[in-house]
């Protein structure tokens, strides 16, 4: 819009007569246009220069998460300017006049005038001039960028026009080709019609030819019949002539009547014979007619065969031509393949030469690597020597400085003295110094994240050198470590809380560190009372890995959340993660920006002098709901945006295959009978696949399925008691068993009722992994966190599936009978007895330290059964028979070797079956066998894997027992091995 089309009117100084309401009425009338067209980032410098907006207002307008688009930011900026009254309106109009003259003209109806004298005076003349110069410079840069962009767009337009012209030409060619194609298609259709017409005419000619042949045959037959009739007539004529001649001669001769009579009789006899000869019988006529019909049919068949032969001859000619063409193509391909073969031979020769060169380079690299490794080993040895020398020197320096500080303190008569870092540890006893910790290498926590953590290590307050820190470093460390947690310290705390460090049993300085932290916590003013933590509920706790870092971008939000679970609805489980599904409208969670689709990583809260930190990365849905239900006040919740995983989980939940994000396997330690509501019948030592810890319509129950022994397939499904209720059932079953033992009742049971499994982690269940429980010892009688004795009883234990190789080792129990049967089993094909190795005392000590010694040989103290001897037999593809005891099972499991454990239950009757043939021969008695069986059978429940029982009534003699053992080994070899974690 040019200046001639806009009426001249008062400028901003002349508009000073307008009241505040008039100016804002003018702006509000055009608020929609301003909100759609104006960018707040362009007006913000001028508004900040005019002092109508502050830095906080700028950050709130440009960085607020609630303002999701530019229109909302501009509208919010107008609201903030409205609070500034008239100055806000005048500053906004001046900014529009400078940066958006068109919008200024549309709002005020006046021509913009950027002379300094025409401004309202909110900005000083020098500042205004400087700002106008910067604005003009920015506009010139924008104009230059716009011109460059216009040039680029022009070049792009030219290229597009050239491409468009090429496309037009290609389209024209395509139309020509389309017309040619239509013309050829029509010509082909016409030719096809002509060919069809010629085929029809050819068929008509064949029909006419066949009819003509048939007519010709009929004419020939008729001609032959007529010729036969003419011949018969001629024969009759000749007979008549001969008779007439004979009569004439006879009449002329004078004969006697007797002779005449005789001649007459002869003539009549001859006539009868002639008539009989001339007449045809019906049978003969039929035969002739049939012969004639067969001759006609044969003629027709010959004609058809002739036609077929002609067609076959034409087809053979065409096939011959095709075969000749194929022969030519094959000959060309053979020539081409011959050339390719020659070329490939040359290439293979070149490649083999290159391979030989690469092998030589590889061998050279191996030699160089070995030399480098040897040099590194020497350097490390020298480094360790120098480090030991450095430590000794530092000890001496430390002692000398301590003594020097003690002497200085004694000579110092003034009251003010500075305590150095060297003498701070010897305040009470100046002559004695606390022993310093020796330098040692730090363990690698997460090698994959070392590169990412390098900048943080540089900026960290922690020291990574062997030099002692100064007092200022100690003060900064104390302030940084133990100041009160707030929103600004969330990132620092998340860096420390992302790791769970396990204590080193050999590190004595860890206790000092804990004591130092406890002292610092008592000194911190923000800590009220003790910092003891609540005991988590005993269900589904898996031990958290010792050093797992929470990956990806994590946002930690701190807010006052009363009854957090009522504000959120979560879905998921340990397999998929726990996600926010719904947020209650108007709640505090919605106000701080929690949205559906975010994965809950960690929850921290403090209440009633108790603090709890829960990592929900791989917790079950039941654990997550309990953890969120415990939040009753100020909390810190860590969220990870993961919309793709959340949408995948929703798709899985909508399908009929799954109804939760939970998935883990447990071993049942008690027998559960059937019950109402689809309860699953479970026996002791069964393996269950838990798929939902919060099924709909049930309370205190899990959704689980039996597992197929040979594959990870779910069988019959139903509900089982959750950890709380199953633990109460386990305690009740143990009490009933104890009561029956006290009353002297012995009820024979075919199946095992309970399996008593306990853990050394009192106060927390070893299956739950989300709670980091750090309790302070408490002796108060009403302390809720004090562990009870029954908490260590475990109705379920987590198990992990393993798929061992084809041939697993065999371990027969009890040991007394197993040592006898091992030798018999080793005689089978595919079985071999494990042989002990002769080890020197040094080798024995070294392998024992590496847990490679399974058991020492009883006959010879220098021989031992090792892991290497077992692996040597397994590599041959046969079963290794282990003449060992139960102590070797855990060592084998650490080496990923899972033996088949078979326990042959013994009674007095079964022992008598073995007395005559086995026990007496090997110097064993029935009492020894029964005692060994009774002592080893209770130890089977402590094994981290399943075992197989052989009932005493399932065999009658040694042969039947060995056959039963072979069948059991074949069945167990196909099964999955379920292994429990170490619970102590």
Secondary structure, DSSP 4 states (H G I P E B T S, - for coil): --GGGS-----TTGGGGS-HHHHHHHHHHTHHHHHHH--HHHHHHHHHHTTSS-HHHHHHHHH-SS--SHHHHHHHHHHHHHTTTHHHHHHHHHHHHHH-HHHHHHHH-S-----GGGS-SSS-HHHHHHHHHHHHHHHHHHHHHHHHHHHHHHHHHHHHHHHHHHHHHHHHHHHHHHHHHHHHHHHHHHHHHHHHHHHHHHHHHHHHHHHHHHHHHHHHHHHHHHHHHHHHHHHHHHHHHHHHHHHHHHHHS---HHHHHHHHHHHHHHHHHHHHHHSPPHHHHHHHHHHHHHHHHHHHHHHHHHHHHHHHHHHHHHHHHHHHHHHHHHHHHHHHHHHHHHHHHHHHHHHHHHHHHHHHHHHHHHHHHHHHHHHHHHHHHHHHHHHHHHHHHHHHHHHHHHHHHHHHHHH--SS-----TTTGGGSS-TT--PPPPPP-PPP-S-GGGTTTTHHHHHH-SS--SSSPP-HHHHHHHHHHHHSPP-STTHHHHHHHHT--PPPPTT-THHHHHHHHHHHHHHH-TT--S----PPPPSSSEEPPPTT----S--EEEEEE-SSHHHHEEEEEETTTEEEEEEE-TTSHHHHTT--TTEEEEEEEEEETTEEEEEE-SS--HHHHHHHHHT--SEEEEEEEE-HHHHHHHHHHHHSSS-S-S--EEEEE-B-B---TTTBPPB-TT-EEEEEESS-TT-SSEEEEEEE-SSSS-EEEEEEEE-HHHHHHHHHHHHHHHHHHHHTT-----SS--B-----S-TTS-TEE-SEE--PPP---TT-TTSPPGGGG--SEEEEEEE---SS--EEEESHHHHHHHHHHHHTSTTEEEPPPEE--HHHHHHHHHTT-EEEE-SS-TTEEEEHHHHHHHHTTTSEEEE---TTHHHHHHHTT---EEEEE---HHHHHHHIIIIITTTT--HHHHHHHHHHHHGGGGGSSB--EEE-GGG-SSHHHHHHHHHHHHHHHHTSPEEEEPP--
